[in-house]
Amino acid sequence: MYRRDEARFFERMSQSPLFAEAINSATSIESAILIAVEHGFPVDASSVRAAAAIKTPRKGEDYSAELSDADLEGVSGGIMEDCGPISI
């Protein structure tokens, strides 16, 4: 699968609740792949698994493409203290 196709697939998953529901309610990875292929997305199992983690907006909710400062702080790396000597 090309990155462009994967990006289109992820975009559809995040913007279409019905499509996301169809993929997420599939009974197997193979059936989820079949649904995606029928909709023009040549996906593989890893793409389906990654897409399953994408939240779809519900009515009245807005998922911005940008992370807030609080989101960034929550996922930022920490400071390593007293790690001892590092050997290569």
Rosetta blueprint (number, residue, H / E / L):
1 M L
2 Y L
3 R H
4 R H
5 D H
6 E H
7 A H
8 R H
9 F H
10 F H
11 E H
12 R H
13 M H
14 S H
15 Q H
16 S L
17 P H
18 L H
19 F H
20 A H
21 E H
22 A H
23 I H
24 N H
25 S L
26 A L
27 T L
28 S L
29 I H
30 E H
31 S H
32 A H
33 I H
34 L H
35 I H
36 A H
37 V H
38 E H
39 H L
40 G L
41 F L
42 P L
43 V L
44 D L
45 A H
46 S H
47 S H
48 V H
49 R H
50 A H
51 A H
52 A H
53 A L
54 I L
55 K L
56 T L
57 P L
58 R L
59 K L
60 G L
61 E L
62 D L
63 Y L
64 S L
65 A L
66 E L
67 L L
68 S L
69 D H
70 A H
71 D H
72 L H
73 E H
74 G H
75 V H
76 S L
77 G L
78 G L
79 I L
80 M L
81 E L
82 D L
83 C L
84 G L
85 P L
86 I L
87 S L
88 I L
